């Protein structure tokens, strides 16, 4: 193998790293969009329900004597919705973290393998250069 071939292979391997990084970035974006698409509608719906139920709770408190039974009912609904909203947000964050961690791990593994190939080619190139100088 001559210098030009090795340099060409190094360049090709560096291009592979760029492609791996671009693919990882694309996967990260897709993961974010997937998680957002999965959880944002639920979060929006639950937030809307929470706001509606909170308003009703406030009205019940103003008319406590007339609305005591309804107030207790709405408190339970609001509490459940707040818990559901918190759970959904937490689950969304955890799911996104997990996806991003998997993508980073895959990216790192791919890059390390390519970098090993580059180092081997660089050693081969150095040996060729040394041999050509003698």
N, CA, C and O atoms as CSV, one atom per row, in Angstrom:
chain,resi,resn,atom,element,x,y,z
A,1,UNK,N,N,0.841,-1.175,0.000
A,1,UNK,CA,C,0.000,0.000,0.000
A,1,UNK,C,C,0.888,1.240,0.000
A,1,UNK,O,O,1.848,1.322,0.766
A,2,UNK,N,N,0.568,2.194,-0.851
A,2,UNK,CA,C,1.378,3.400,-0.881
A,2,UNK,C,C,0.742,4.492,-0.022
A,2,UNK,O,O,-0.350,4.318,0.518
A,3,UNK,N,N,1.436,5.605,0.092
A,3,UNK,CA,C,0.983,6.703,0.954
A,3,UNK,C,C,-0.377,7.231,0.526
A,3,UNK,O,O,-1.256,7.461,1.357
A,4,UNK,N,N,-0.539,7.416,-0.754
A,4,UNK,CA,C,-1.804,7.971,-1.251
A,4,UNK,C,C,-2.976,7.049,-0.898
A,4,UNK,O,O,-4.049,7.520,-0.520
A,5,UNK,N,N,-2.764,5.731,-1.025
A,5,UNK,CA,C,-3.832,4.780,-0.678
A,5,UNK,C,C,-4.176,4.878,0.802
A,5,UNK,O,O,-5.346,4.890,1.185
A,6,UNK,N,N,-3.147,4.947,1.618
A,6,UNK,CA,C,-3.384,5.013,3.071
A,6,UNK,C,C,-4.065,6.327,3.429
A,6,UNK,O,O,-5.009,6.345,4.219
A,7,UNK,N,N,-3.591,7.424,2.851
A,7,UNK,CA,C,-4.228,8.718,3.120
A,7,UNK,C,C,-5.690,8.696,2.673
A,7,UNK,O,O,-6.567,9.249,3.337
A,8,UNK,N,N,-5.928,8.055,1.549
A,8,UNK,CA,C,-7.296,7.939,1.053
A,8,UNK,C,C,-8.158,7.133,2.018
A,8,UNK,O,O,-9.308,7.488,2.279
A,9,UNK,N,N,-7.596,6.047,2.545
A,9,UNK,CA,C,-8.342,5.229,3.515
A,9,UNK,C,C,-8.590,5.999,4.803
A,9,UNK,O,O,-9.672,5.908,5.382
A,10,UNK,N,N,-7.599,6.755,5.256
A,10,UNK,CA,C,-7.783,7.576,6.469
A,10,UNK,C,C,-8.899,8.582,6.243
A,10,UNK,O,O,-9.760,8.772,7.101
A,11,UNK,N,N,-8.876,9.218,5.091
A,11,UNK,CA,C,-9.917,10.202,4.767
A,11,UNK,C,C,-11.289,9.529,4.731
A,11,UNK,O,O,-12.276,10.082,5.216
A,12,UNK,N,N,-11.336,8.346,4.158
A,12,UNK,CA,C,-12.607,7.614,4.089
A,12,UNK,C,C,-13.098,7.257,5.483
A,12,UNK,O,O,-14.293,7.344,5.768
A,13,UNK,N,N,-12.182,6.858,6.344
A,13,UNK,CA,C,-12.553,6.513,7.726
A,13,UNK,C,C,-13.025,7.756,8.483
A,13,UNK,O,O,-13.968,7.693,9.272
A,14,UNK,N,N,-12.359,8.881,8.231
A,14,UNK,CA,C,-12.803,10.120,8.865
A,14,UNK,C,C,-14.190,10.502,8.358
A,14,UNK,O,O,-15.011,11.022,9.113
A,15,UNK,N,N,-14.446,10.243,7.084
A,15,UNK,CA,C,-15.784,10.475,6.546
A,15,UNK,C,C,-16.802,9.562,7.220
A,15,UNK,O,O,-17.937,9.968,7.469
A,16,UNK,N,N,-16.396,8.330,7.515
A,16,UNK,CA,C,-17.287,7.403,8.223
A,16,UNK,C,C,-17.646,7.943,9.597
A,16,UNK,O,O,-18.792,7.837,10.033
A,17,UNK,N,N,-16.651,8.530,10.287
A,17,UNK,CA,C,-16.925,9.120,11.605
A,17,UNK,C,C,-17.961,10.227,11.469
A,17,UNK,O,O,-18.893,10.320,12.267
A,18,UNK,N,N,-17.787,11.063,10.452
A,18,UNK,CA,C,-18.742,12.147,10.225
A,18,UNK,C,C,-20.137,11.585,9.984
A,18,UNK,O,O,-21.122,12.108,10.505
A,19,UNK,N,N,-20.219,10.517,9.191
A,19,UNK,CA,C,-21.519,9.899,8.916
A,19,UNK,C,C,-22.134,9.308,10.184
A,19,UNK,O,O,-23.341,9.412,10.406
A,20,UNK,N,N,-21.292,8.687,11.014
A,20,UNK,CA,C,-21.781,8.125,12.283
A,20,UNK,C,C,-22.321,9.241,13.165
A,20,UNK,O,O,-23.388,9.107,13.765
A,21,UNK,N,N,-21.579,10.348,13.241
A,21,UNK,CA,C,-22.026,11.478,14.055
A,21,UNK,C,C,-23.326,12.062,13.515
A,21,UNK,O,O,-24.229,12.390,14.284
A,22,UNK,N,N,-23.421,12.191,12.192
A,22,UNK,CA,C,-24.648,12.720,11.590
A,22,UNK,C,C,-25.821,11.782,11.848
A,22,UNK,O,O,-26.925,12.233,12.151
A,23,UNK,N,N,-25.582,10.476,11.727
A,23,UNK,CA,C,-26.647,9.496,11.984
A,23,UNK,C,C,-27.081,9.555,13.441
A,23,UNK,O,O,-28.270,9.461,13.744
A,24,UNK,N,N,-26.119,9.712,14.341
A,24,UNK,CA,C,-26.453,9.804,15.770
A,24,UNK,C,C,-27.265,11.069,16.038
A,24,UNK,O,O,-28.237,11.041,16.793
A,25,UNK,N,N,-26.865,12.173,15.420
A,25,UNK,CA,C,-27.610,13.420,15.587
A,25,UNK,C,C,-29.037,13.262,15.064
A,25,UNK,O,O,-29.991,13.734,15.681
A,26,UNK,N,N,-29.166,12.602,13.936
A,26,UNK,CA,C,-30.496,12.376,13.362
A,26,UNK,C,C,-31.326,11.497,14.296
A,26,UNK,O,O,-32.508,11.759,14.516
A,27,UNK,N,N,-30.704,10.461,14.841
A,27,UNK,CA,C,-31.414,9.581,15.768
A,27,UNK,C,C,-31.833,10.334,17.025
A,27,UNK,O,O,-32.927,10.120,17.548
A,28,UNK,N,N,-30.952,11.223,17.512
A,28,UNK,CA,C,-31.293,12.024,18.694
A,28,UNK,C,C,-32.507,12.891,18.410
A,28,UNK,O,O,-33.428,12.971,19.223
A,29,UNK,N,N,-32.504,13.539,17.251
A,29,UNK,CA,C,-33.628,14.390,16.878
A,29,UNK,C,C,-34.903,13.561,16.751
A,29,UNK,O,O,-35.968,13.958,17.224
A,30,UNK,N,N,-34.776,12.400,16.100
A,30,UNK,CA,C,-35.939,11.526,15.946
A,30,UNK,C,C,-36.441,11.051,17.305
A,30,UNK,O,O,-37.649,10.969,17.528
A,31,UNK,N,N,-35.524,10.740,18.207
A,31,UNK,CA,C,-35.913,10.290,19.546
A,31,UNK,C,C,-36.648,11.400,20.283
A,31,UNK,O,O,-37.681,11.165,20.910
A,32,UNK,N,N,-36.105,12.611,20.202
A,32,UNK,CA,C,-36.760,13.741,20.855
A,32,UNK,C,C,-38.155,13.952,20.281
A,32,UNK,O,O,-39.117,14.142,21.025
A,33,UNK,N,N,-38.263,13.917,18.946
A,33,UNK,CA,C,-39.560,14.115,18.307
A,33,UNK,C,C,-40.530,12.994,18.661
A,33,UNK,O,O,-41.714,13.237,18.891
A,34,UNK,N,N,-40.020,11.765,18.703
A,34,UNK,CA,C,-40.873,10.625,19.047
A,34,UNK,C,C,-41.406,10.765,20.469
A,34,UNK,O,O,-42.597,10.583,20.718
A,35,UNK,N,N,-40.517,11.087,21.390
A,35,UNK,CA,C,-40.921,11.220,22.794
A,35,UNK,C,C,-41.879,12.405,22.946
A,35,UNK,O,O,-42.890,12.306,23.642
A,36,UNK,N,N,-41.561,13.516,22.297
A,36,UNK,CA,C,-42.464,14.667,22.349
A,36,UNK,C,C,-43.829,14.300,21.775
A,36,UNK,O,O,-44.864,14.620,22.360
A,37,UNK,N,N,-43.824,13.629,20.627
A,37,UNK,CA,C,-45.076,13.227,19.987
A,37,UNK,C,C,-45.887,12.293,20.858
A,37,UNK,O,O,-47.117,12.321,20.836
A,38,UNK,N,N,-45.207,11.476,21.614
A,38,UNK,CA,C,-45.878,10.499,22.463
A,38,UNK,C,C,-46.426,11.148,23.734
A,38,UNK,O,O,-47.534,10.835,24.169
A,39,UNK,N,N,-45.650,12.048,24.322
A,39,UNK,CA,C,-46.031,12.574,25.637
A,39,UNK,C,C,-46.665,13.964,25.610
A,39,UNK,O,O,-47.531,14.251,26.437
A,40,UNK,N,N,-46.263,14.825,24.692
A,40,UNK,CA,C,-46.773,16.189,24.701
A,40,UNK,C,C,-48.300,16.264,24.588
A,40,UNK,O,O,-48.912,17.040,25.322
A,41,UNK,N,N,-48.942,15.488,23.697
A,41,UNK,CA,C,-50.406,15.556,23.657
A,41,UNK,C,C,-51.048,15.141,24.987
A,41,UNK,O,O,-52.025,15.747,25.427
A,42,UNK,N,N,-50.498,14.120,25.610
A,42,UNK,CA,C,-51.030,13.676,26.903
A,42,UNK,C,C,-50.818,14.757,27.963
A,42,UNK,O,O,-51.707,15.044,28.765
A,43,UNK,N,N,-49.622,15.350,27.948
A,43,UNK,CA,C,-49.313,16.409,28.914
A,43,UNK,C,C,-50.224,17.609,28.682
A,43,UNK,O,O,-50.761,18.178,29.632
A,44,UNK,N,N,-50.399,17.994,27.415
A,44,UNK,CA,C,-51.280,19.124,27.105
A,44,UNK,C,C,-52.710,18.847,27.552
A,44,UNK,O,O,-53.357,19.698,28.162
A,45,UNK,N,N,-53.189,17.659,27.245
A,45,UNK,CA,C,-54.553,17.292,27.620
A,45,UNK,C,C,-54.707,17.282,29.140
A,45,UNK,O,O,-55.687,17.800,29.675
A,46,UNK,N,N,-53.746,16.696,29.820
A,46,UNK,CA,C,-53.807,16.633,31.279
A,46,UNK,C,C,-53.671,18.024,31.883
A,46,UNK,O,O,-54.354,18.338,32.858
A,47,UNK,N,N,-52.797,18.869,31.318
A,47,UNK,CA,C,-52.664,20.248,31.800
A,47,UNK,C,C,-53.975,21.012,31.633
A,47,UNK,O,O,-54.380,21.772,32.513
A,48,UNK,N,N,-54.633,20.802,30.491
A,48,UNK,CA,C,-55.914,21.468,30.234
A,48,UNK,C,C,-56.955,20.991,31.244
A,48,UNK,O,O,-57.693,21.794,31.816
A,49,UNK,N,N,-57.007,19.682,31.453
A,49,UNK,CA,C,-57.944,19.138,32.442
A,49,UNK,C,C,-57.629,19.681,33.829
A,49,UNK,O,O,-58.536,20.041,34.580
A,50,UNK,N,N,-56.358,19.739,34.168
A,50,UNK,CA,C,-55.946,20.249,35.476
A,50,UNK,C,C,-56.397,21.694,35.652
A,50,UNK,O,O,-56.935,22.051,36.700
A,51,UNK,N,N,-56.184,22.521,34.644
A,51,UNK,CA,C,-56.590,23.929,34.734
A,51,UNK,C,C,-58.099,24.040,34.910
A,51,UNK,O,O,-58.579,24.839,35.714
A,52,UNK,N,N,-58.840,23.242,34.162
A,52,UNK,CA,C,-60.300,23.263,34.279
A,52,UNK,C,C,-60.744,22.818,35.670
A,52,UNK,O,O,-61.596,23.447,36.297
A,53,UNK,N,N,-60.161,21.740,36.132
A,53,UNK,CA,C,-60.540,21.213,37.446
A,53,UNK,C,C,-60.103,22.146,38.571
A,53,UNK,O,O,-60.800,22.265,39.578
A,54,UNK,N,N,-58.964,22.804,38.412
A,54,UNK,CA,C,-58.493,23.752,39.420
A,54,UNK,C,C,-59.467,24.927,39.517
A,54,UNK,O,O,-59.757,25.412,40.611
A,55,UNK,N,N,-59.965,25.374,38.378
A,55,UNK,CA,C,-60.937,26.473,38.370
A,55,UNK,C,C,-62.203,26.059,39.102
A,55,UNK,O,O,-62.743,26.814,39.911
A,56,UNK,N,N,-62.665,24.863,38.812
A,56,UNK,CA,C,-63.862,24.367,39.491
A,56,UNK,C,C,-63.624,24.222,40.998
A,56,UNK,O,O,-64.512,24.492,41.806
A,57,UNK,N,N,-62.424,23.797,41.356
A,57,UNK,CA,C,-62.080,23.694,42.776
A,57,UNK,C,C,-62.155,25.061,43.443
A,57,UNK,O,O,-62.689,25.185,44.545
A,58,UNK,N,N,-61.629,26.076,42.790
A,58,UNK,CA,C,-61.661,27.426,43.346
A,58,UNK,C,C,-63.103,27.909,43.567
A,58,UNK,O,O,-63.397,28.530,44.588
A,59,UNK,N,N,-63.981,27.629,42.631
A,59,UNK,CA,C,-65.391,27.995,42.781
A,59,UNK,C,C,-66.027,27.261,43.966
A,59,UNK,O,O,-66.803,27.842,44.725
A,60,UNK,N,N,-65.695,26.007,44.109
A,60,UNK,CA,C,-66.254,25.229,45.209
A,60,UNK,C,C,-65.819,25.779,46.556
A,60,UNK,O,O,-66.601,25.783,47.507
A,61,UNK,N,N,-64.572,26.246,46.649
A,61,UNK,CA,C,-64.083,26.810,47.904
A,61,UNK,C,C,-64.852,28.098,48.243
A,61,UNK,O,O,-65.175,28.328,49.408
A,62,UNK,N,N,-65.144,28.931,47.247
A,62,UNK,CA,C,-65.882,30.182,47.469
A,62,UNK,C,C,-67.284,29.905,48.012
A,62,UNK,O,O,-67.796,30.664,48.835
A,63,UNK,N,N,-67.873,28.866,47.571
A,63,UNK,CA,C,-69.238,28.519,47.982
A,63,UNK,C,C,-69.216,27.284,48.877
A,63,UNK,O,O,-70.015,26.364,48.704
A,64,UNK,N,N,-68.315,27.276,49.809
A,64,UNK,CA,C,-68.044,26.087,50.614
A,64,UNK,C,C,-69.290,25.454,51.209
A,64,UNK,O,O,-69.472,24.241,51.104
A,65,UNK,N,N,-70.143,26.240,51.825
A,65,UNK,CA,C,-71.311,25.672,52.483
A,65,UNK,C,C,-72.242,24.974,51.495
A,65,UNK,O,O,-72.811,23.926,51.801
A,66,UNK,N,N,-72.389,25.554,50.325
A,66,UNK,CA,C,-73.283,24.972,49.316
A,66,UNK,C,C,-72.599,23.838,48.550
A,66,UNK,O,O,-73.253,22.909,48.077
A,67,UNK,N,N,-71.325,23.930,48.441
A,67,UNK,CA,C,-70.615,23.051,47.522
A,67,UNK,C,C,-69.642,22.090,48.219
A,67,UNK,O,O,-68.734,21.576,47.566
A,68,UNK,N,N,-69.798,21.843,49.469
A,68,UNK,CA,C,-68.828,21.029,50.191
A,68,UNK,C,C,-68.595,19.662,49.527
A,68,UNK,O,O,-67.447,19.249,49.356
A,69,UNK,N,N,-69.639,18.981,49.165
A,69,UNK,CA,C,-69.492,17.660,48.547
A,69,UNK,C,C,-68.749,17.752,47.213
A,69,UNK,O,O,-67.868,16.945,46.919
A,70,UNK,N,N,-69.125,18.753,46.415
A,70,UNK,CA,C,-68.474,18.914,45.122
A,70,UNK,C,C,-67.003,19.283,45.295
A,70,UNK,O,O,-66.153,18.839,44.523
A,71,UNK,N,N,-66.707,20.092,46.306
A,71,UNK,CA,C,-65.330,20.481,46.559
A,71,UNK,C,C,-64.460,19.255,46.835
A,71,UNK,O,O,-63.355,19.143,46.304
A,72,UNK,N,N,-64.949,18.356,47.649
A,72,UNK,CA,C,-64.176,17.157,47.964
A,72,UNK,C,C,-63.943,16.310,46.713
A,72,UNK,O,O,-62.857,15.764,46.517
A,73,UNK,N,N,-64.954,16.208,45.884
A,73,UNK,CA,C,-64.836,15.454,44.634
A,73,UNK,C,C,-63.775,16.072,43.714
A,73,UNK,O,O,-62.939,15.366,43.150
A,74,UNK,N,N,-63.824,17.381,43.577
A,74,UNK,CA,C,-62.885,18.065,42.687
A,74,UNK,C,C,-61.459,18.032,43.240
A,74,UNK,O,O,-60.499,17.985,42.471
A,75,UNK,N,N,-61.316,18.055,44.553
A,75,UNK,CA,C,-59.988,17.932,45.135
A,75,UNK,C,C,-59.340,16.614,44.723
A,75,UNK,O,O,-58.164,16.567,44.362
A,76,UNK,N,N,-60.124,15.558,44.784
A,76,UNK,CA,C,-59.596,14.245,44.408
A,76,UNK,C,C,-59.208,14.215,42.933
A,76,UNK,O,O,-58.157,13.690,42.566
A,77,UNK,N,N,-60.070,14.785,42.093
A,77,UNK,CA,C,-59.787,14.805,40.652
A,77,UNK,C,C,-58.516,15.603,40.375
A,77,UNK,O,O,-57.661,15.168,39.604
A,78,UNK,N,N,-58.391,16.774,41.006
A,78,UNK,CA,C,-57.208,17.617,40.806
A,78,UNK,C,C,-55.957,16.897,41.285
A,78,UNK,O,O,-54.922,16.914,40.618
A,79,UNK,N,N,-56.062,16.271,42.435
A,79,UNK,CA,C,-54.900,15.553,42.964
A,79,UNK,C,C,-54.459,14.451,42.006
A,79,UNK,O,O,-53.268,14.288,41.739
A,80,UNK,N,N,-55.421,13.704,41.498
A,80,UNK,CA,C,-55.095,12.630,40.546
A,80,UNK,C,C,-54.489,13.187,39.258
A,80,UNK,O,O,-53.540,12.628,38.709
A,81,UNK,N,N,-55.052,14.289,38.795
A,81,UNK,CA,C,-54.517,14.889,37.558
A,81,UNK,C,C,-53.119,15.460,37.775
A,81,UNK,O,O,-52.265,15.348,36.896
A,82,UNK,N,N,-52.877,16.063,38.923
A,82,UNK,CA,C,-51.534,16.578,39.215
A,82,UNK,C,C,-50.532,15.429,39.275
A,82,UNK,O,O,-49.418,15.527,38.762
A,83,UNK,N,N,-50.953,14.343,39.911
A,83,UNK,CA,C,-50.087,13.165,39.998
A,83,UNK,C,C,-49.830,12.592,38.598
A,83,UNK,O,O,-48.700,12.245,38.256
A,84,UNK,N,N,-50.887,12.502,37.804
A,84,UNK,CA,C,-50.742,11.979,36.445
A,84,UNK,C,C,-49.824,12.870,35.605
A,84,UNK,O,O,-48.980,12.376,34.857
A,85,UNK,N,N,-49.998,14.190,35.739
A,85,UNK,CA,C,-49.150,15.128,34.999
A,85,UNK,C,C,-47.690,14.983,35.412
A,85,UNK,O,O,-46.796,14.936,34.567
A,86,UNK,N,N,-47.464,14.914,36.714
A,86,UNK,CA,C,-46.093,14.760,37.211
A,86,UNK,C,C,-45.483,13.450,36.709
A,86,UNK,O,O,-44.327,13.413,36.287
A,87,UNK,N,N,-46.271,12.387,36.762
A,87,UNK,CA,C,-45.800,11.080,36.292
A,87,UNK,C,C,-45.488,11.106,34.800
A,87,UNK,O,O,-44.463,10.583,34.363
A,88,UNK,N,N,-46.371,11.712,34.029
A,88,UNK,CA,C,-46.142,11.797,32.579
A,88,UNK,C,C,-44.871,12.582,32.262
A,88,UNK,O,O,-44.077,12.170,31.416
A,89,UNK,N,N,-44.682,13.697,32.932
A,89,UNK,CA,C,-43.476,14.500,32.680
A,89,UNK,C,C,-42.219,13.734,33.075
A,89,UNK,O,O,-41.215,13.747,32.363
A,90,UNK,N,N,-42.293,13.075,34.213
A,90,UNK,CA,C,-41.144,12.298,34.677
A,90,UNK,C,C,-40.847,11.144,33.720
A,90,UNK,O,O,-39.691,10.896,33.376
A,91,UNK,N,N,-41.883,10.451,33.299
A,91,UNK,CA,C,-41.717,9.328,32.374
A,91,UNK,C,C,-41.147,9.803,31.045
A,91,UNK,O,O,-40.300,9.140,30.447
A,92,UNK,N,N,-41.623,10.963,30.588
A,92,UNK,CA,C,-41.107,11.531,29.336
A,92,UNK,C,C,-39.612,11.801,29.467
A,92,UNK,O,O,-38.830,11.416,28.598
A,93,UNK,N,N,-39.217,12.457,30.547
A,93,UNK,CA,C,-37.799,12.782,30.760
A,93,UNK,C,C,-36.948,11.520,30.828
A,93,UNK,O,O,-35.870,11.461,30.238
A,94,UNK,N,N,-37.430,10.517,31.545
A,94,UNK,CA,C,-36.675,9.271,31.675
A,94,UNK,C,C,-36.559,8.563,30.327
A,94,UNK,O,O,-35.498,8.045,29.980
A,95,UNK,N,N,-37.660,8.544,29.569
A,95,UNK,CA,C,-37.638,7.879,28.260
A,95,UNK,C,C,-36.657,8.571,27.319
A,95,UNK,O,O,-35.912,7.912,26.592
A,96,UNK,N,N,-36.661,9.900,27.338
A,96,UNK,CA,C,-35.736,10.645,26.473
A,96,UNK,C,C,-34.294,10.412,26.900
A,96,UNK,O,O,-33.424,10.209,26.053
A,97,UNK,N,N,-34.029,10.438,28.205
A,97,UNK,CA,C,-32.673,10.185,28.692
A,97,UNK,C,C,-32.184,8.812,28.250
A,97,UNK,O,O,-31.046,8.660,27.805
A,98,UNK,N,N,-33.051,7.822,28.377
A,98,UNK,CA,C,-32.684,6.459,27.995
A,98,UNK,C,C,-32.365,6.377,26.511
A,98,UNK,O,O,-31.358,5.787,26.120
A,99,UNK,N,N,-33.219,6.966,25.685
A,99,UNK,CA,C,-32.983,6.951,24.230
A,99,UNK,C,C,-31.670,7.645,23.886
A,99,UNK,O,O,-30.871,7.125,23.107
A,100,UNK,N,N,-31.451,8.818,24.469
A,100,UNK,CA,C,-30.241,9.572,24.162
A,100,UNK,C,C,-28.990,8.830,24.633
A,100,UNK,O,O,-27.953,8.866,23.971
A,101,UNK,N,N,-29.096,8.163,25.775
A,101,UNK,CA,C,-27.966,7.397,26.303
A,101,UNK,C,C,-27.631,6.241,25.354
A,101,UNK,O,O,-26.459,5.977,25.083
A,102,UNK,N,N,-28.661,5.555,24.853
A,102,UNK,CA,C,-28.441,4.457,23.915
A,102,UNK,C,C,-27.771,4.954,22.632
A,102,UNK,O,O,-26.861,4.316,22.103
A,103,UNK,N,N,-28.238,6.097,22.147
A,103,UNK,CA,C,-27.674,6.658,20.920
A,103,UNK,C,C,-26.213,7.041,21.140
A,103,UNK,O,O,-25.367,6.770,20.288
A,104,UNK,N,N,-25.912,7.666,22.273
A,104,UNK,CA,C,-24.529,8.051,22.566
A,104,UNK,C,C,-23.626,6.824,22.687
A,104,UNK,O,O,-22.487,6.834,22.221
A,105,UNK,N,N,-24.142,5.773,23.312
A,105,UNK,CA,C,-23.350,4.557,23.470
A,105,UNK,C,C,-23.042,3.947,22.103
A,105,UNK,O,O,-21.912,3.539,21.834
A,106,UNK,N,N,-24.062,3.892,21.244
A,106,UNK,CA,C,-23.867,3.347,19.903
A,106,UNK,C,C,-22.863,4.201,19.115
A,106,UNK,O,O,-21.987,3.677,18.427
A,107,UNK,N,N,-23.008,5.512,19.230
A,107,UNK,CA,C,-22.103,6.434,18.534
A,107,UNK,C,C,-20.669,6.215,19.010
A,107,UNK,O,O,-19.746,6.118,18.201
A,108,UNK,N,N,-20.492,6.138,20.318
A,108,UNK,CA,C,-19.157,5.963,20.892
A,108,UNK,C,C,-18.522,4.656,20.429
A,108,UNK,O,O,-17.345,4.620,20.071
A,109,UNK,N,N,-19.300,3.600,20.440
A,109,UNK,CA,C,-18.796,2.296,20.010
A,109,UNK,C,C,-18.350,2.340,18.550
A,109,UNK,O,O,-17.276,1.850,18.202
A,110,UNK,N,N,-19.183,2.929,17.710
A,110,UNK,CA,C,-18.856,3.018,16.278
A,110,UNK,C,C,-17.615,3.869,16.037
A,110,UNK,O,O,-16.759,3.513,15.227
A,111,UNK,N,N,-17.522,4.980,16.732
A,111,UNK,CA,C,-16.379,5.874,16.545
A,111,UNK,C,C,-15.087,5.222,17.025
A,111,UNK,O,O,-14.049,5.340,16.375
A,112,UNK,N,N,-15.152,4.533,18.163
A,112,UNK,CA,C,-13.952,3.867,18.676
A,112,UNK,C,C,-13.425,2.835,17.682
A,112,UNK,O,O,-12.218,2.734,17.466
A,113,UNK,N,N,-14.332,2.072,17.083
A,113,UNK,CA,C,-13.914,1.058,16.115
A,113,UNK,C,C,-13.233,1.717,14.911
A,113,UNK,O,O,-12.206,1.239,14.428
A,114,UNK,N,N,-13.808,2.798,14.444
A,114,UNK,CA,C,-13.242,3.488,13.289
A,114,UNK,C,C,-11.904,4.118,13.656
A,114,UNK,O,O,-10.966,4.094,12.859
A,115,UNK,N,N,-11.813,4.678,14.852
A,115,UNK,CA,C,-10.559,5.292,15.276
A,115,UNK,C,C,-9.438,4.256,15.388
A,115,UNK,O,O,-8.281,4.558,15.097
A,116,UNK,N,N,-9.778,3.042,15.807
A,116,UNK,CA,C,-8.773,1.974,15.853
A,116,UNK,C,C,-8.249,1.683,14.451
A,116,UNK,O,O,-7.050,1.486,14.252
A,117,UNK,N,N,-9.163,1.658,13.484
A,117,UNK,CA,C,-8.760,1.414,12.101
A,117,UNK,C,C,-7.864,2.549,11.599
A,117,UNK,O,O,-6.884,2.315,10.891
A,118,UNK,N,N,-8.216,3.780,11.978
A,118,UNK,CA,C,-7.411,4.934,11.568
A,118,UNK,C,C,-6.006,4.832,12.160
A,118,UNK,O,O,-5.021,5.075,11.463
A,119,UNK,N,N,-5.909,4.475,13.440
A,119,UNK,CA,C,-4.592,4.353,14.078
A,119,UNK,C,C,-3.740,3.294,13.387
A,119,UNK,O,O,-2.541,3.480,13.180
A,120,UNK,N,N,-4.380,2.178,13.033
A,120,UNK,CA,C,-3.637,1.120,12.347
A,120,UNK,C,C,-3.137,1.624,10.992
A,120,UNK,O,O,-2.001,1.359,10.599
A,121,UNK,N,N,-3.993,2.347,10.295
A,121,UNK,CA,C,-3.593,2.896,8.993
A,121,UNK,C,C,-2.493,3.955,9.153
A,121,UNK,O,O,-1.584,4.044,8.328
A,122,UNK,N,N,-2.583,4.740,10.204
A,122,UNK,CA,C,-1.557,5.750,10.440
A,122,UNK,C,C,-0.211,5.094,10.746
A,122,UNK,O,O,0.834,5.571,10.303
A,123,UNK,N,N,-0.242,4.004,11.502
A,123,UNK,CA,C,0.999,3.277,11.776
A,123,UNK,C,C,1.580,2.714,10.477
A,123,UNK,O,O,2.786,2.766,10.237
A,124,UNK,N,N,0.688,2.180,9.655
A,124,UNK,CA,C,1.131,1.628,8.379
A,124,UNK,C,C,1.729,2.739,7.499
A,124,UNK,O,O,2.738,2.537,6.823
A,125,UNK,N,N,1.093,3.898,7.524
A,125,UNK,CA,C,1.583,5.039,6.764
A,125,UNK,C,C,2.956,5.478,7.282
A,125,UNK,O,O,3.862,5.752,6.494
A,126,UNK,N,N,3.102,5.542,8.591
A,126,UNK,CA,C,4.382,5.944,9.179
A,126,UNK,C,C,5.479,4.952,8.799
A,126,UNK,O,O,6.608,5.341,8.500
A,127,UNK,N,N,5.129,3.666,8.815
A,127,UNK,CA,C,6.111,2.650,8.448
A,127,UNK,C,C,6.517,2.813,6.977
A,127,UNK,O,O,7.698,2.700,6.648
A,128,UNK,N,N,5.566,3.071,6.112
A,128,UNK,CA,C,5.860,3.280,4.697
A,128,UNK,C,C,6.746,4.520,4.488
A,128,UNK,O,O,7.687,4.514,3.695
A,129,UNK,N,N,6.404,5.580,5.231
A,129,UNK,CA,C,7.199,6.801,5.117
A,129,UNK,C,C,8.619,6.575,5.605
A,129,UNK,O,O,9.579,7.059,5.007
A,130,UNK,N,N,8.739,5.841,6.688
A,130,UNK,CA,C,10.056,5.564,7.232
A,130,UNK,C,C,10.859,4.710,6.249
A,130,UNK,O,O,12.042,4.956,6.013
A,131,UNK,N,N,10.196,3.707,5.684
A,131,UNK,CA,C,10.866,2.818,4.738
A,131,UNK,C,C,11.292,3.578,3.476
A,131,UNK,O,O,12.345,3.303,2.901
A,132,UNK,N,N,10.461,4.536,3.057
A,132,UNK,CA,C,10.791,5.279,1.840
A,132,UNK,C,C,11.915,6.283,2.090
A,132,UNK,O,O,12.566,6.715,1.139
A,133,UNK,N,N,12.156,6.658,3.329
A,133,UNK,CA,C,13.216,7.617,3.642
A,133,UNK,C,C,14.582,6.946,3.739
A,133,UNK,O,O,15.612,7.610,3.625
A,134,UNK,N,N,14.592,5.641,3.949
A,134,UNK,CA,C,15.880,4.961,4.092
A,134,UNK,C,C,16.443,4.506,2.781
A,134,UNK,O,O,17.523,3.917,2.744
